[in-house]
């Protein structure tokens, strides 16, 4: 049996750049269609837990996985998942190709070097 975690990833070399990107991707202003969809969803949901606008803006509440940060922070989170028995990461990012290449270069490759 495999265990996985889905998460949105933002990897930048400094926290200020991470914060700017998080602000960009979670910016759902009241005049945007996403905001109205969120309000409609909140009004009709039967979830017991409140979902913030930021969580809603990234599908599957992907920011909760903790895969946003500096390369070292994200590497540590991946290692923590591995130690907890997670052997599959389902990553979301945008733009996908550029961000997946960044994740491979700044997170996966250094982890392989650490393990090797």
Order of alpha helices (4+ residues) and beta strands (2+ residues): beta-beta-alpha-alpha-alpha-beta-alpha-beta-alpha-alpha
